[in-house]
Amino acid sequence: MEARTIRFIRRGELVSLVNVPPERTLLEVLREDLGATGTKEGCGEGDCGACTVVLGEADGNGLRYRAVNSCIRLAHSVDGLALWTVEDLHGADGALHPAQEAMVRCHGSQCGFCTPGFVMSLFGMYQNHVCKGQDVTRELAQQELSGNLCRCTGYRPILDAAQQMAQLPAARVDEAGIARQLEALRLQRDQQPDTGAYLAPATLAALLAARAQHPDAQVVAGCTDVGLWVTKMHRQFAQVLDVTRAAELRRIETYDSHIAIGAAVPLADAFATLVAERPQLKTFAARFAGLPVRNSGTLGGNVANGSPIGDSMPLLIALGAHVVLMSERGHRAMPLEDVYTGYRKNVLAADEIVAWIKVPRPGEGEFLRAYKISKRYDDDISAVCLAVNLAVQDGVVRHVSIGAGGVAATPVRAVQAEAALRGQPWNAETVQHAIDTLRAEFQPISDMRASSAYRSEVLGNLLRRFWLEQQGLQQMNLENFQLVEAAA
């Protein structure tokens, strides 16, 4: 089955690629087809950031820039977008871009293998912040470079470079010109039938029709997990159905009772919306993954994938989120925890997709915390994840919902621990009983991330931490820890 032509804007020019297999990655196309070997292959799983490139799409009168991992990004997903690699940043006279020049001046490169990825993350930071007159603080630099790893420099000079970019001669992107080119691409795309091995319908109706017609197609969104099937398992797909072009599913809608997050909304945007209403989730959202993964992955994809160690599901369970499944036959909604029937198995029919995640607005007296335990603090997969949402009235637990990850074959609701708390006095004795109940409620496995005994012990410890934080104790909370750098 023939794959459709990929068209995108690079260096202000149209690039067209034909006969690209649906499972071919963007990194493979860049290095092997376009000779853009500055983009490096490191881990092949979106962890190290050496392959980082920047994508641009129309956003109002300008462009929205997203640094993404090209190693797990399917090449067809950049159709209709603008693309920058490390080769594309220098000026017409050969002058380095501020992201590059700052790295040189701050000695931010040693072996150099990771440098192109860092430069591209810096470029995204430059376009989204410096060009808008915003300061790049140390905290911002650390957050937006969280998806880039380096073995050599110790990061300090790279963070210095991030903060020095604004002090260098400005470099501007012709956003108006690129926006016109992207609009022309969109019009051209809309006039073509959506057929072939890679389907990316532009409307929800067309997406549901395609799902009904091609029930065996591999459904993808940001491909932060499916991309691993390609790079690590060498999977091939006869046909791919991409949900991220459906305009309706790219929206976030706010209602009196809930927020509806479309399945194609990137994780970065979905978490930003949740954090805006619940600021206590800021650190948890940043630790979900590095920024390039959050820029590609979607909340809907994370839910549909249903990994037992996916971090968003325990949080959504604790928030009482519902999932809306859609097909041409209609739609149905259910609590998120009811979507899963077993390891990587769910209730979706062959013609259904995850369309929306409905998250209730904060309730009166809500005390919410989400905890992630992993070997590495940033950019790592959880060994255990626990989210607790509790409201106390007159000293009695009025409401409680607890979501857990990494302790069962699916993301789960801790119904027994909830029952041990609900309607009980909120005191140390009740909490200890709930801790014991929570530890006994699941039988987690042992694997390379943690032993079964460790996971059970940590579950109880996290509930105790929740109790202590609700009582006002903050010393154990890393959100309050400030790293003071030693003098260079």
PASEKOL-326540 format. One line per 8 residues: number of its first residue (from 0); for each residue z, x negated, y of C-alpha. Coordinates in pm, 1 decimal, always signed. Last residue first. Layout:
N
NUM = Z,X,Y ~ ...
This chain:
488
487 = +3952.9,-3306.3,+2748.6 ~ +4281.0,-3142.5,+2842.2 ~ +4418.0,-2929.0,+2564.3 ~ +4310.7,-2569.0,+2563.4 ~ +4570.2,-2295.9,+2609.3 ~ +4503.2,-2021.3,+2356.3 ~ +4648.3,-1688.2,+2463.7 ~ +4813.3,-1467.7,+2203.0
479 = +4868.2,-1105.4,+2303.2 ~ +4583.5,-974.0,+2089.6 ~ +4729.8,-1185.4,+1810.1 ~ +5010.7,-930.4,+1766.4 ~ +5324.4,-1069.4,+1604.9 ~ +5520.0,-1074.5,+1932.6 ~ +5440.2,-711.1,+2013.8 ~ +5747.4,-506.8,+1917.8
471 = +5737.5,-168.1,+2092.4 ~ +5858.8,+66.6,+1819.0 ~ +5497.8,+161.6,+1748.4 ~ +5431.3,-208.5,+1700.4 ~ +5710.1,-233.4,+1444.7 ~ +5586.3,+72.3,+1253.0 ~ +5228.0,-56.0,+1249.0 ~ +5351.4,-393.3,+1126.2
463 = +5529.8,-215.2,+842.7 ~ +5204.5,-38.9,+757.6 ~ +5031.8,-376.4,+761.6 ~ +5293.9,-526.3,+529.6 ~ +5244.9,-243.4,+281.0 ~ +4872.4,-304.8,+260.4 ~ +4933.1,-680.3,+252.7 ~ +5135.7,-656.9,-68.1
455 = +4870.0,-451.6,-244.0 ~ +4592.8,-686.9,-133.7 ~ +4788.5,-995.1,-236.0 ~ +4864.3,-852.4,-580.4 ~ +4497.7,-774.3,-642.5 ~ +4396.2,-1124.5,-544.5 ~ +4196.8,-1203.6,-233.5 ~ +3853.8,-1298.5,-102.4
447 = +3705.4,-1454.6,-415.7 ~ +3796.3,-1151.7,-624.9 ~ +4097.4,-965.1,-757.9 ~ +4063.9,-587.4,-786.0 ~ +4262.5,-322.3,-603.1 ~ +4476.6,-66.7,-788.7 ~ +4561.2,+190.4,-522.8 ~ +4851.1,+426.5,-447.2
439 = +5132.2,+193.2,-550.8 ~ +5128.5,-18.6,-235.3 ~ +5092.4,+293.3,-20.2 ~ +5387.6,+466.0,-186.3 ~ +5614.7,+165.1,-135.8 ~ +5511.8,+144.8,+227.4 ~ +5559.2,+520.3,+272.3 ~ +5914.4,+493.9,+135.4
431 = +5982.4,+204.5,+371.2 ~ +5845.0,+405.0,+664.1 ~ +6068.6,+702.9,+586.8 ~ +6375.2,+477.7,+574.8 ~ +6281.7,+295.8,+894.5 ~ +6250.4,+615.8,+1096.1 ~ +5993.1,+878.1,+1191.6 ~ +6160.5,+1183.1,+1040.3
423 = +5931.1,+1343.6,+782.1 ~ +5671.8,+1616.4,+834.2 ~ +5388.7,+1391.7,+720.8 ~ +5504.7,+1046.2,+613.8 ~ +5511.4,+1051.1,+232.7 ~ +5212.2,+1285.6,+236.5 ~ +5013.0,+1027.1,+434.2 ~ +5107.2,+761.0,+181.3
415 = +4979.9,+985.4,-96.4 ~ +4656.2,+1069.0,+87.9 ~ +4559.7,+708.9,+158.9 ~ +4199.3,+788.2,+249.5 ~ +3947.5,+562.1,+86.5 ~ +3651.9,+330.5,+142.5 ~ +3496.9,+304.2,-202.2 ~ +3563.2,+111.5,-524.2
407 = +3924.0,+61.4,-418.9 ~ +4149.7,-172.7,-218.5 ~ +3908.1,-347.3,+18.5 ~ +3920.4,-69.0,+274.6 ~ +4190.0,+177.1,+378.6 ~ +4204.8,+484.5,+602.1 ~ +4532.0,+652.0,+703.3 ~ +4578.4,+986.7,+876.8
399 = +4905.3,+1109.8,+1022.4 ~ +5009.1,+1411.4,+1226.5 ~ +5342.0,+1567.6,+1324.5 ~ +5567.5,+1282.8,+1210.5 ~ +5912.8,+1390.4,+1328.5 ~ +6118.7,+1236.3,+1610.5 ~ +6063.9,+1528.3,+1847.5 ~ +5686.9,+1491.2,+1804.3
391 = +5527.0,+1186.5,+1645.3 ~ +5150.8,+1131.3,+1623.7 ~ +4988.6,+888.1,+1385.0 ~ +4651.9,+721.4,+1327.2 ~ +4656.3,+430.5,+1084.0 ~ +4367.6,+196.5,+1000.7 ~ +4387.6,-60.0,+721.8 ~ +4136.1,-326.2,+620.4
383 = +4190.7,-573.5,+339.3 ~ +3987.3,-875.8,+225.3 ~ +3762.1,-821.9,+523.1 ~ +3429.7,-996.1,+575.2 ~ +3407.9,-1269.7,+837.2 ~ +3268.7,-1321.7,+1186.6 ~ +3595.8,-1415.1,+1354.9 ~ +3944.0,-1467.8,+1210.0
375 = +3831.8,-1646.6,+895.4 ~ +4004.9,-1566.3,+567.2 ~ +4010.3,-1195.4,+645.7 ~ +4266.7,-925.5,+722.4 ~ +4150.6,-648.5,+956.2 ~ +4395.3,-406.4,+1114.6 ~ +4327.2,-80.5,+1298.4 ~ +4594.1,+81.7,+1515.6
367 = +4627.1,+431.1,+1659.3 ~ +4919.5,+612.2,+1823.2 ~ +4810.0,+962.6,+1924.7 ~ +5051.7,+1151.9,+2148.0 ~ +4795.0,+1415.9,+2236.2 ~ +4470.9,+1367.1,+2046.4 ~ +4192.1,+1120.5,+2119.3 ~ +3841.6,+1273.5,+2087.5
359 = +3721.7,+1349.4,+1736.2 ~ +3440.4,+1132.5,+1593.4 ~ +3120.1,+1297.1,+1468.5 ~ +2890.5,+1057.2,+1282.5 ~ +2530.9,+1172.9,+1291.5 ~ +2210.5,+1159.2,+1085.0 ~ +2290.9,+1021.1,+740.6 ~ +1970.5,+1092.4,+551.4
351 = +1870.0,+1350.3,+294.3 ~ +1559.3,+1393.8,+75.9 ~ +1696.0,+1226.0,-238.3 ~ +2028.9,+1405.9,-202.2 ~ +2319.6,+1221.7,-43.4 ~ +2650.3,+1259.4,-229.2 ~ +2732.9,+890.0,-244.5 ~ +2729.9,+583.0,-468.3
343 = +2785.5,+220.6,-364.0 ~ +3093.8,+211.1,-590.0 ~ +3181.5,+572.1,-657.2 ~ +3150.2,+928.1,-524.5 ~ +3142.6,+860.6,-151.2 ~ +3061.0,+1115.8,+120.4 ~ +3401.1,+1285.9,+90.2 ~ +3572.1,+1003.5,+282.3
335 = +3356.7,+1081.0,+586.9 ~ +3475.8,+1439.0,+614.2 ~ +3180.2,+1673.0,+563.5 ~ +2881.8,+1812.3,+748.9 ~ +2568.5,+1979.1,+614.0 ~ +2214.4,+2000.1,+746.7 ~ +1895.3,+2190.7,+686.0 ~ +1622.1,+2200.0,+422.8
327 = +1413.2,+1943.5,+612.3 ~ +1700.7,+1705.1,+550.7 ~ +2020.0,+1615.0,+732.5 ~ +2366.0,+1477.5,+654.7 ~ +2630.3,+1505.3,+927.8 ~ +2935.0,+1284.0,+875.2 ~ +3282.3,+1382.9,+989.5 ~ +3540.8,+1155.6,+1149.6
319 = +3915.1,+1213.4,+1112.1 ~ +4007.7,+908.7,+1319.6 ~ +4180.9,+746.9,+1022.3 ~ +3866.2,+800.1,+816.0 ~ +3656.1,+648.3,+1095.0 ~ +3876.8,+339.7,+1101.5 ~ +3868.4,+299.7,+724.0 ~ +3486.2,+346.6,+739.2
311 = +3409.1,+94.6,+1015.4 ~ +3532.5,-211.9,+830.8 ~ +3299.1,-217.5,+531.9 ~ +3490.5,-366.7,+239.9 ~ +3433.6,-74.9,+1.3 ~ +3065.7,-81.3,+103.6 ~ +2941.1,+268.7,+182.3 ~ +2583.6,+178.6,+273.9
303 = +2545.3,+516.9,+441.4 ~ +2849.6,+455.0,+661.9 ~ +2740.9,+106.5,+768.2 ~ +2388.4,+230.9,+825.6 ~ +2512.5,+513.4,+1046.0 ~ +2724.9,+272.8,+1248.0 ~ +2420.3,+56.5,+1304.2 ~ +2354.9,-311.7,+1244.0
295 = +2131.9,-513.2,+1474.4 ~ +2344.1,-578.8,+1785.1 ~ +2665.3,-578.3,+1580.5 ~ +2517.9,-849.8,+1358.0 ~ +2412.3,-1057.2,+1659.8 ~ +2760.5,-1002.6,+1816.0 ~ +2951.5,-1154.6,+1524.9 ~ +3119.2,-908.2,+1291.1
287 = +3389.9,-638.6,+1291.8 ~ +3612.4,-879.6,+1483.9 ~ +3492.5,-757.6,+1824.8 ~ +3558.4,-396.4,+1726.2 ~ +3907.6,-479.3,+1600.9 ~ +3985.4,-663.2,+1923.5 ~ +3874.6,-372.4,+2142.5 ~ +4031.8,-95.0,+1933.0
279 = +4338.5,-62.9,+2158.0 ~ +4101.8,+51.6,+2435.0 ~ +4064.3,+396.7,+2270.8 ~ +3831.4,+606.3,+2484.4 ~ +3609.1,+321.2,+2609.3 ~ +3672.9,+141.0,+2280.0 ~ +3495.7,+417.4,+2085.0 ~ +3193.0,+404.0,+2314.0
271 = +3177.9,+24.4,+2302.1 ~ +3206.8,+47.1,+1922.9 ~ +2896.1,+264.4,+1901.7 ~ +2705.0,+43.5,+2145.2 ~ +2773.0,-280.1,+1955.3 ~ +2721.1,-101.7,+1622.6 ~ +2366.3,-14.1,+1718.8 ~ +2290.6,+360.7,+1745.8
263 = +2041.8,+464.5,+1474.3 ~ +2281.3,+700.4,+1293.8 ~ +2348.7,+893.0,+1614.1 ~ +2706.9,+898.8,+1741.3 ~ +2849.5,+1244.2,+1814.4 ~ +3169.7,+1227.8,+2021.5 ~ +3425.3,+1501.8,+1967.7 ~ +3621.2,+1799.3,+2099.6
255 = +3492.9,+1842.4,+2454.5 ~ +3151.7,+1698.4,+2373.0 ~ +2996.3,+1354.4,+2423.4 ~ +2654.4,+1263.9,+2284.3 ~ +2551.9,+913.6,+2178.5 ~ +2176.7,+885.5,+2127.7 ~ +1953.7,+669.1,+1909.5 ~ +1935.1,+936.5,+1639.5
247 = +1735.6,+1171.4,+1863.0 ~ +1477.3,+901.9,+1939.3 ~ +1388.7,+834.3,+1576.2 ~ +1288.9,+465.9,+1592.4 ~ +1598.1,+338.7,+1408.2 ~ +1546.0,+536.7,+1087.0 ~ +1319.4,+283.4,+911.8 ~ +1165.5,+402.7,+584.9
239 = +1048.3,+117.7,+361.4 ~ +789.4,+130.2,+85.0 ~ +702.6,-74.9,-223.2 ~ +1013.4,-280.4,-162.4 ~ +1087.7,-631.3,-283.1 ~ +1430.2,-774.1,-363.6 ~ +1478.1,-1148.6,-365.5 ~ +1851.4,-1110.4,-441.5
231 = +1981.0,-1344.3,-172.3 ~ +1726.4,-1319.2,+108.2 ~ +1590.1,-970.9,+37.2 ~ +1908.8,-798.9,-79.4 ~ +2080.3,-975.0,+209.3 ~ +1843.7,-804.2,+453.4 ~ +1951.9,-472.5,+304.3 ~ +2299.9,-550.7,+435.6
223 = +2234.8,-635.4,+800.9 ~ +1917.7,-428.6,+773.1 ~ +1965.6,-263.1,+1114.0 ~ +1849.1,+76.3,+985.5 ~ +1689.1,+94.4,+643.8 ~ +1591.5,+362.4,+390.2 ~ +1415.0,+221.2,+84.1 ~ +1139.3,+465.1,-8.6
215 = +1188.7,+660.7,-332.7 ~ +1220.6,+1001.3,-162.3 ~ +884.6,+955.5,+14.2 ~ +758.2,+1299.0,+117.7 ~ +1102.9,+1443.9,+190.6 ~ +1208.8,+1129.9,+376.2 ~ +885.4,+1132.8,+574.2 ~ +945.0,+1493.4,+678.5
207 = +1299.9,+1409.4,+780.6 ~ +1175.3,+1117.6,+990.6 ~ +900.9,+1325.2,+1152.5 ~ +1155.2,+1587.4,+1256.1 ~ +1392.6,+1318.3,+1383.5 ~ +1124.3,+1168.7,+1603.4 ~ +954.8,+827.8,+1633.7 ~ +890.4,+776.2,+1263.4
199 = +920.0,+417.5,+1133.6 ~ +735.9,+389.1,+802.2 ~ +664.2,+50.9,+647.3 ~ +433.2,+58.8,+343.5 ~ +164.8,+268.4,+505.5 ~ +152.7,+567.8,+733.7 ~ +280.2,+667.4,+1075.9 ~ -44.0,+795.3,+1225.8
191 = -138.9,+614.8,+1548.3 ~ -126.0,+774.9,+1892.3 ~ +247.8,+717.5,+1927.0 ~ +198.0,+345.3,+1865.5 ~ -48.6,+308.8,+2150.1 ~ +181.0,+493.6,+2386.3 ~ +472.2,+274.7,+2280.0 ~ +268.9,-43.9,+2317.7
183 = +164.7,+57.5,+2669.1 ~ +530.4,+124.9,+2751.9 ~ +623.2,-219.1,+2620.2 ~ +358.6,-382.9,+2838.3 ~ +483.3,-198.8,+3146.0 ~ +841.8,-304.2,+3067.1 ~ +723.0,-663.7,+3030.2 ~ +572.8,-657.3,+3377.2
175 = +880.0,-501.1,+3533.7 ~ +1108.7,-744.0,+3353.7 ~ +931.7,-1054.2,+3473.0 ~ +1212.1,-1278.2,+3349.5 ~ +1393.8,-1489.8,+3605.5 ~ +1539.3,-1838.1,+3592.4 ~ +1802.4,-1929.4,+3850.1 ~ +1879.6,-2286.9,+3949.1
167 = +2209.8,-2388.1,+3784.0 ~ +2561.4,-2271.1,+3872.2 ~ +2528.2,-1948.4,+3671.0 ~ +2474.7,-2144.5,+3349.7 ~ +2803.3,-2334.5,+3392.7 ~ +3025.9,-2081.4,+3214.3 ~ +2819.2,-2074.7,+2897.8 ~ +2790.6,-2451.9,+2905.6
159 = +3167.8,-2489.5,+2911.7 ~ +3185.6,-2262.0,+2607.8 ~ +2941.2,-2496.2,+2436.4 ~ +3146.0,-2798.5,+2543.6 ~ +3461.6,-2642.2,+2394.6 ~ +3296.2,-2534.2,+2068.3 ~ +3450.1,-2808.0,+1847.2 ~ +3125.2,-3000.2,+1875.8
151 = +3016.1,-3078.3,+1523.1 ~ +3026.9,-2805.2,+1259.0 ~ +2890.1,-2522.2,+1472.4 ~ +2888.9,-2146.9,+1404.3 ~ +2722.9,-1873.2,+1610.4 ~ +2814.0,-1505.0,+1567.1 ~ +3119.9,-1524.5,+1791.2 ~ +2912.7,-1656.6,+2081.4
143 = +2936.0,-1325.1,+2267.7 ~ +3312.6,-1293.9,+2229.0 ~ +3393.7,-1655.4,+2312.6 ~ +3169.9,-1646.2,+2619.5 ~ +3329.3,-1322.3,+2738.7 ~ +3678.2,-1468.6,+2702.7 ~ +3584.2,-1786.0,+2888.6 ~ +3445.4,-1574.7,+3170.0
135 = +3076.1,-1535.7,+3242.6 ~ +3079.5,-1377.3,+3588.1 ~ +2850.4,-1084.5,+3658.3 ~ +2568.2,-1097.3,+3912.8 ~ +2325.6,-898.4,+3699.5 ~ +2119.6,-1206.0,+3611.9 ~ +2440.9,-1375.7,+3498.7 ~ +2542.3,-1087.9,+3270.3
127 = +2275.5,-940.2,+3043.2 ~ +2009.5,-1205.1,+3100.5 ~ +2243.4,-1503.8,+3084.9 ~ +2431.7,-1369.8,+2782.5 ~ +2104.1,-1319.2,+2597.8 ~ +2002.6,-1672.9,+2692.2 ~ +2341.0,-1804.4,+2577.3 ~ +2286.9,-1637.4,+2239.9
119 = +1943.1,-1800.7,+2232.1 ~ +2086.3,-2141.3,+2319.8 ~ +2350.6,-2109.4,+2049.9 ~ +2083.9,-2033.9,+1791.6 ~ +1868.0,-2324.0,+1905.2 ~ +2172.1,-2557.5,+1892.6 ~ +2282.8,-2492.7,+1533.9 ~ +2074.7,-2775.5,+1390.8
111 = +2134.8,-3007.6,+1685.2 ~ +2338.9,-3280.6,+1514.8 ~ +2532.9,-3311.3,+1841.4 ~ +2473.9,-3041.9,+2102.2 ~ +2702.1,-2907.2,+2374.4 ~ +2702.4,-3226.1,+2579.8 ~ +2793.2,-3024.0,+2891.5 ~ +2484.7,-3129.9,+3086.3
103 = +2249.4,-3075.5,+2793.7 ~ +2396.4,-2736.3,+2698.0 ~ +2379.6,-2628.9,+3062.3 ~ +2013.4,-2728.1,+3077.5 ~ +1927.5,-2514.0,+2774.8 ~ +2093.5,-2192.3,+2891.8 ~ +1977.2,-2268.6,+3247.4 ~ +1616.4,-2275.2,+3118.0
95 = +1465.6,-2620.7,+3100.8 ~ +1187.7,-2718.4,+3336.8 ~ +846.9,-2755.0,+3167.8 ~ +651.9,-2660.8,+3478.4 ~ +581.7,-2311.8,+3344.8 ~ +954.2,-2273.3,+3280.3 ~ +1131.1,-2329.3,+2951.6 ~ +1259.4,-2033.3,+2751.7
87 = +988.7,-1951.2,+2497.7 ~ +1040.1,-2225.0,+2239.0 ~ +1396.9,-2104.9,+2174.3 ~ +1262.2,-1769.7,+2060.8 ~ +1209.5,-1459.3,+2273.2 ~ +1079.4,-1122.8,+2156.7 ~ +974.3,-804.0,+2336.2 ~ +970.3,-482.9,+2133.3
79 = +702.4,-244.6,+2001.0 ~ +716.9,-368.6,+1643.4 ~ +1034.7,-576.4,+1612.0 ~ +1150.4,-382.8,+1302.0 ~ +836.7,-483.6,+1111.8 ~ +971.4,-836.8,+1069.3 ~ +1280.4,-725.8,+880.5 ~ +1594.9,-877.3,+1026.8
71 = +1807.0,-1073.0,+779.1 ~ +1702.7,-1424.4,+883.6 ~ +1619.4,-1319.2,+1241.6 ~ +1984.9,-1278.6,+1336.7 ~ +1999.9,-1085.9,+1663.9 ~ +2065.4,-1149.1,+2034.5 ~ +2004.5,-823.4,+2221.0 ~ +1853.2,-785.5,+2567.1
63 = +1818.5,-451.9,+2745.1 ~ +1529.0,-444.1,+2989.2 ~ +1480.6,-297.3,+3334.8 ~ +1404.4,+29.9,+3511.9 ~ +1585.5,+240.9,+3254.7 ~ +1634.9,+27.9,+2944.4 ~ +1308.4,-88.9,+2787.7 ~ +1357.9,-318.1,+2491.2
55 = +1421.0,-689.6,+2456.6 ~ +1490.1,-892.0,+2144.2 ~ +1659.2,-1231.9,+2142.9 ~ +1646.8,-1483.1,+1858.1 ~ +1926.3,-1626.8,+1643.8 ~ +1828.4,-1825.7,+1332.9 ~ +2112.5,-2079.4,+1355.7 ~ +2361.4,-1789.5,+1387.5
47 = +2585.3,-1892.1,+1096.6 ~ +2669.0,-1563.5,+924.4 ~ +2352.9,-1353.5,+916.7 ~ +2281.0,-1401.8,+546.8 ~ +2020.4,-1676.1,+518.9 ~ +2287.5,-1940.3,+572.4 ~ +2096.5,-2184.0,+789.8 ~ +1733.1,-2113.8,+866.1
39 = +1637.1,-2249.8,+1205.4 ~ +1438.5,-2108.7,+1495.8 ~ +1275.1,-2412.5,+1652.8 ~ +1014.2,-2376.4,+1380.2 ~ +808.1,-2123.7,+1574.3 ~ +491.1,-2195.9,+1374.2 ~ +370.9,-1834.8,+1406.0 ~ +313.3,-1753.3,+1038.4
31 = +566.4,-1972.9,+856.9 ~ +850.2,-2014.1,+1106.3 ~ +832.3,-1688.7,+1299.8 ~ +714.2,-1470.9,+1012.7 ~ +978.1,-1605.7,+775.6 ~ +1250.7,-1556.9,+1037.3 ~ +1139.2,-1199.0,+1100.4 ~ +1187.9,-1120.4,+735.3
23 = +921.0,-995.9,+494.9 ~ +1038.4,-685.4,+308.1 ~ +760.6,-455.6,+435.4 ~ +483.0,-704.2,+354.5 ~ +292.4,-823.1,+665.6 ~ -77.1,-734.2,+633.7 ~ -148.8,-769.5,+1004.8 ~ +28.0,-943.7,+1291.1
15 = -43.0,-875.6,+1657.7 ~ +117.8,-1069.5,+1943.7 ~ +68.0,-937.7,+2296.5 ~ +138.8,-1184.7,+2574.3 ~ +418.9,-1219.6,+2826.4 ~ +567.1,-1515.8,+2638.2 ~ +610.1,-1281.1,+2340.4 ~ +539.3,-907.2,+2337.2
7 = +524.5,-720.7,+2007.1 ~ +271.2,-567.2,+1772.1 ~ +312.8,-538.4,+1395.1 ~ +12.3,-387.1,+1217.8 ~ +92.8,-127.4,+951.4 ~ +156.5,-226.0,+591.7 ~ -107.7,-150.1,+332.3 ~ +0.0,+0.0,+0.0
